[in-house]
Amino acid sequence: MSELDPDAVIERRRLRRRLGFWRIVAIVAVLAAVGAAVWRAAPTGPYVARFDVTGAIFDDPERDATLRELARDEDVRAVILRINSPGGSVAGSEALHEALRAVSEAKPLVAVLGEVAASGGYIAAIAADHVIARGGTVTGSIGVIAEFPNVEGLLDTLGVDVARVASAPLKAEPSPFREPSAAALAAQRSLIEDSYDWFLSLVAARRGLAPEDARRLGDGRVFTGRQAVAEGLIDAIGGEPAARDWLESARDVPRALPVRGVEIEREDEGLLGPLGGATLRLRLRKAAAELGAGPALMAILR
């Protein structure tokens, strides 16, 4: 019987090691998937859910779906909504408000405002049944803004001319490449006013304010938490302990119930998972909005 070639023996050993490594990886992946499925399916018992809204607010269907799932979860006795956000797009804030109202219609919802809950962040807050803030929380900023750069002078300096062919005078206006016309500004103003009227009506309805008071408070200014309480924009000063006190006294939600944080359930985004594609998309939208790219109307603290 002839001896095996030494190179062949080494290669076979390497192959066996590779196969063993990938078998282990496959087993770990299967066990993790089974464990996650069991954990999700296992009953948790009654609890108070904590849901965080942080950073700029944009359209996020997976976020809204997670909130609606909370509304259907029979184990969830109440939801504490923690907000630390300067706002975001009007459409995104509207979608978040509607998803939160679905939660509020199913179970008690109390908002706890952090360092800032302004503009779109305030739209989210007033979806709750009770709104609590720190004395120094920055809130309010009721209003809508659309900004766009004008680089016409820079292009003239560089000797760059931008040709334009449009189906109508207001198509893609206002443009960053020329001084906006009066008609373009008027069209933009109508968008702002429509969204602003919606924002004011929401504040008046949710906070029980007369329309004239909502408009007086809705001039774009910000308020501290103490000022907001005095004006009726929020209900109380405090933090999460105050939220638990209110839930127990006003909604019979025992303080002894555990509080569990709820993460947004996101579809698989590849190797990076929820920290990959979804987060990157939101960051790109935020950057585009701050640079004035695109037609999005913003309800955001500036």
C-alpha positions as CSV (number, residue, x, y, z in Angstrom):
1,M,0.0,0.0,0.0
2,S,1.6,3.3,-1.1
3,E,2.0,6.2,1.3
4,L,-0.2,9.3,0.7
5,D,1.4,12.3,-0.7
6,P,2.2,14.7,2.2
7,D,0.6,17.7,0.5
8,A,-2.6,15.7,0.0
9,V,-2.7,14.8,3.7
10,I,-2.3,18.4,4.7
11,E,-5.0,19.5,2.3
12,R,-7.4,16.9,3.7
13,R,-6.8,18.0,7.2
14,R,-7.4,21.7,6.2
15,L,-10.7,20.6,4.5
16,R,-11.8,18.7,7.6
17,R,-11.1,21.8,9.8
18,R,-13.1,24.0,7.4
19,L,-16.0,21.7,7.3
20,G,-16.0,21.4,11.1
21,F,-16.0,25.2,11.5
22,W,-19.0,25.7,9.2
23,R,-20.9,22.8,10.9
24,I,-20.4,24.7,14.2
25,V,-21.6,27.9,12.6
26,A,-24.7,26.3,11.2
27,I,-25.6,24.6,14.5
28,V,-25.2,27.9,16.4
29,A,-27.3,29.7,13.8
30,V,-30.1,27.1,14.0
31,L,-30.0,27.2,17.9
32,A,-30.1,31.0,17.9
33,A,-33.1,31.0,15.5
34,V,-34.9,28.4,17.6
35,G,-34.2,30.3,20.7
36,A,-35.4,33.5,19.3
37,A,-38.6,31.9,18.1
38,V,-39.2,30.3,21.5
39,W,-38.5,33.5,23.3
40,R,-40.9,35.4,21.1
41,A,-43.6,32.8,21.4
42,A,-43.2,32.4,25.2
43,P,-45.8,34.2,27.3
44,T,-44.2,37.1,29.1
45,G,-47.0,37.9,31.5
46,P,-48.4,41.3,32.2
47,Y,-46.0,44.2,31.9
48,V,-45.6,47.9,31.0
49,A,-43.9,48.5,27.7
50,R,-41.4,51.3,27.2
51,F,-41.0,52.6,23.7
52,D,-38.3,55.1,22.7
53,V,-38.6,57.8,20.0
54,T,-35.1,59.3,19.6
55,G,-33.5,61.5,16.9
56,A,-35.1,62.8,13.8
57,I,-38.5,61.5,12.9
58,F,-39.2,60.2,9.4
59,D,-41.6,57.8,7.7
60,D,-40.8,54.3,9.2
61,P,-43.4,51.6,8.5
62,E,-41.6,49.0,10.6
63,R,-41.7,51.4,13.6
64,D,-45.4,52.0,13.1
65,A,-46.1,48.2,12.7
66,T,-44.3,47.6,16.0
67,L,-46.5,50.1,17.7
68,R,-49.6,48.6,16.3
69,E,-48.4,45.1,17.5
70,L,-48.0,46.6,21.0
71,A,-51.6,47.8,20.8
72,R,-52.7,44.2,20.1
73,D,-50.5,42.5,22.7
74,E,-52.7,41.4,25.6
75,D,-49.8,41.2,28.0
76,V,-49.1,44.9,27.6
77,R,-51.0,46.7,30.3
78,A,-49.7,50.2,29.4
79,V,-47.1,52.0,27.3
80,I,-44.5,54.6,28.5
81,L,-43.4,56.6,25.5
82,R,-40.0,58.2,26.0
83,I,-39.2,61.0,23.5
84,N,-35.9,62.7,22.9
85,S,-36.4,64.2,19.4
86,P,-36.2,67.7,17.7
87,G,-38.8,66.6,15.2
88,G,-38.6,65.6,11.6
89,S,-40.7,65.4,8.4
90,V,-44.4,66.3,8.6
91,A,-45.4,63.1,7.0
92,G,-43.3,61.0,9.2
93,S,-44.5,62.8,12.3
94,E,-48.1,62.3,11.2
95,A,-47.6,58.6,10.6
96,L,-46.0,58.2,14.1
97,H,-48.8,60.2,15.7
98,E,-51.4,57.9,14.1
99,A,-49.6,54.7,15.2
100,L,-49.4,56.1,18.7
101,R,-53.1,57.0,18.7
102,A,-53.8,53.3,17.8
103,V,-51.9,52.4,21.0
104,S,-53.7,54.9,23.1
105,E,-57.1,53.6,21.9
106,A,-56.2,50.1,23.1
107,K,-54.3,50.8,26.4
108,P,-53.0,53.7,28.6
109,L,-50.2,55.7,26.9
110,V,-48.1,58.2,28.8
111,A,-45.3,60.3,27.3
112,V,-42.1,61.2,29.1
113,L,-40.2,63.9,27.4
114,G,-36.4,64.0,27.7
115,E,-34.0,66.8,26.8
116,V,-36.0,67.9,23.8
117,A,-39.4,66.9,22.3
118,A,-40.1,69.7,19.9
119,S,-42.1,70.2,16.7
120,G,-42.5,66.6,15.3
121,G,-41.4,65.3,18.7
122,Y,-44.3,67.3,20.3
123,I,-46.7,65.9,17.6
124,A,-45.7,62.4,18.9
125,A,-46.1,63.5,22.6
126,I,-49.6,64.8,22.3
127,A,-50.8,61.4,21.0
128,A,-50.5,60.2,24.6
129,D,-53.2,60.4,27.3
130,H,-50.8,62.2,29.7
131,V,-47.6,64.2,28.9
132,I,-44.8,64.6,31.4
133,A,-41.5,66.5,31.0
134,R,-38.6,67.7,32.9
135,G,-38.6,71.3,34.0
136,G,-35.8,72.1,31.6
137,T,-37.1,70.0,28.7
138,V,-37.2,72.0,25.4
139,T,-40.6,71.5,23.8
140,G,-43.1,73.3,21.6
141,S,-41.7,74.7,18.4
142,I,-45.1,74.3,16.8
143,G,-44.7,75.1,13.2
144,V,-43.6,73.9,9.7
145,I,-40.6,74.9,7.7
146,A,-39.2,74.2,4.2
147,E,-35.7,75.4,3.3
148,F,-33.8,75.3,0.1
149,P,-30.4,76.6,-0.9
150,N,-29.8,79.2,-3.7
151,V,-26.5,78.6,-5.3
152,E,-27.1,80.9,-8.3
153,G,-24.5,83.4,-7.3
154,L,-21.9,80.6,-6.8
155,L,-22.6,79.2,-10.2
156,D,-22.3,82.6,-11.8
157,T,-18.8,82.9,-10.1
158,L,-17.8,79.6,-11.4
159,G,-19.2,80.3,-14.9
160,V,-21.7,77.5,-14.8
161,D,-25.0,77.8,-16.4
162,V,-27.9,75.3,-15.7
163,A,-30.2,74.7,-18.6
164,R,-33.9,74.0,-17.8
165,V,-36.7,72.3,-19.7
166,A,-39.9,71.9,-17.7
167,S,-43.4,70.9,-18.4
168,A,-44.8,73.9,-16.5
169,P,-43.4,77.0,-14.7
170,L,-43.8,75.5,-11.2
171,K,-42.3,72.1,-12.0
172,A,-39.5,71.4,-9.5
173,E,-39.7,74.8,-8.0
174,P,-38.3,76.4,-6.0
175,S,-35.0,75.4,-7.6
176,P,-31.6,75.9,-6.0
177,F,-30.2,77.1,-9.3
178,R,-32.1,80.3,-9.6
179,E,-33.9,83.0,-7.6
180,P,-37.4,81.6,-6.8
181,S,-40.2,83.4,-8.6
182,A,-43.1,84.9,-6.6
183,A,-45.4,82.2,-8.0
184,A,-43.0,79.5,-6.8
185,L,-42.8,81.0,-3.3
186,A,-46.6,81.3,-3.2
187,A,-47.0,77.7,-4.0
188,Q,-44.5,76.7,-1.4
189,R,-46.3,78.9,1.1
190,S,-49.6,77.1,0.5
191,L,-48.0,73.8,1.4
192,I,-46.5,75.3,4.6
193,E,-49.9,76.8,5.6
194,D,-51.8,73.7,5.0
195,S,-49.5,71.6,7.1
196,Y,-49.3,74.3,9.8
197,D,-53.2,74.5,10.0
198,W,-53.2,70.7,10.5
199,F,-50.6,71.0,13.2
200,L,-52.5,73.7,15.0
201,S,-55.8,71.8,14.8
202,L,-54.0,68.7,16.3
203,V,-52.6,70.7,19.2
204,A,-56.0,72.3,19.9
205,A,-57.9,69.0,19.8
206,R,-55.4,66.9,21.8
207,R,-54.7,69.6,24.4
208,G,-58.2,71.0,24.7
209,L,-57.2,74.5,23.6
210,A,-59.2,77.1,21.9
211,P,-58.0,77.7,18.3
212,E,-56.9,81.2,19.1
213,D,-54.8,79.9,22.0
214,A,-53.3,77.2,19.9
215,R,-52.3,79.8,17.3
216,R,-50.9,82.1,19.9
217,L,-48.7,79.3,21.3
218,G,-47.9,78.0,17.8
219,D,-45.7,80.8,16.6
220,G,-42.7,78.6,16.4
221,R,-41.2,79.4,19.8
222,V,-39.9,76.8,22.2
223,F,-41.0,76.4,25.9
224,T,-39.3,74.8,28.9
225,G,-41.3,72.1,30.6
226,R,-42.4,74.5,33.3
227,Q,-43.7,77.0,30.8
228,A,-45.4,74.2,28.8
229,V,-47.3,73.1,31.9
230,A,-48.4,76.7,32.6
231,E,-49.7,77.0,29.0
232,G,-51.5,73.7,29.0
233,L,-49.2,72.1,26.4
234,I,-48.2,69.3,28.7
235,D,-49.6,67.9,32.0
236,A,-46.9,67.6,34.6
237,I,-43.2,67.8,35.6
238,G,-41.3,64.7,36.3
239,G,-39.8,61.5,34.8
240,E,-40.7,57.8,34.5
241,P,-41.5,57.5,38.2
242,A,-44.2,60.2,37.7
243,A,-45.5,58.2,34.7
244,R,-45.8,55.1,36.8
245,D,-47.6,57.0,39.6
246,W,-50.1,58.4,37.0
247,L,-50.7,55.0,35.5
248,E,-51.4,53.5,38.9
249,S,-53.6,56.4,40.2
250,A,-55.5,57.3,37.0
251,R,-55.5,54.0,35.0
252,D,-55.2,51.3,37.7
253,V,-52.0,49.9,36.3
254,P,-50.1,48.4,39.3
255,R,-46.7,49.9,39.9
256,A,-45.4,46.4,40.7
257,L,-45.7,45.4,37.0
258,P,-42.3,45.1,35.4
259,V,-41.3,47.6,32.7
260,R,-39.8,46.1,29.5
261,G,-38.2,48.0,26.7
262,V,-39.6,47.3,23.2
263,E,-37.3,47.4,20.1
264,I,-38.6,48.0,16.6
265,E,-39.0,44.7,14.8
266,R,-37.1,45.1,11.5
267,E,-36.8,42.8,8.5
268,D,-33.5,41.2,8.0
269,E,-31.1,43.7,6.5
270,G,-28.3,41.3,5.8
271,L,-25.2,40.9,7.9
272,L,-25.6,44.3,9.5
273,G,-29.2,43.5,10.6
274,P,-31.2,46.3,12.2
275,L,-28.1,48.4,12.6
276,G,-27.5,48.3,8.8
277,G,-29.8,49.2,6.0
278,A,-32.7,50.6,8.0
279,T,-30.6,52.9,10.1
280,L,-28.6,54.0,7.1
281,R,-31.7,54.9,5.2
282,L,-33.0,57.1,8.1
283,R,-29.6,58.8,8.3
284,L,-29.6,59.5,4.6
285,R,-33.1,60.9,4.7
286,K,-32.1,63.2,7.6
287,A,-29.0,64.4,5.8
288,A,-31.0,65.1,2.6
289,A,-33.6,67.0,4.5
290,E,-31.0,69.1,6.3
291,L,-29.3,69.9,3.1
292,G,-32.6,71.0,1.6
293,A,-32.7,68.2,-0.9
294,G,-36.2,67.0,-1.9
295,P,-39.6,68.5,-1.3
296,A,-40.2,67.3,2.3
297,L,-41.9,69.7,4.7
298,M,-40.2,69.6,8.1
299,A,-41.6,69.9,11.6
300,I,-38.2,70.2,13.3
301,L,-36.5,72.4,15.9
302,R,-34.0,74.8,14.3
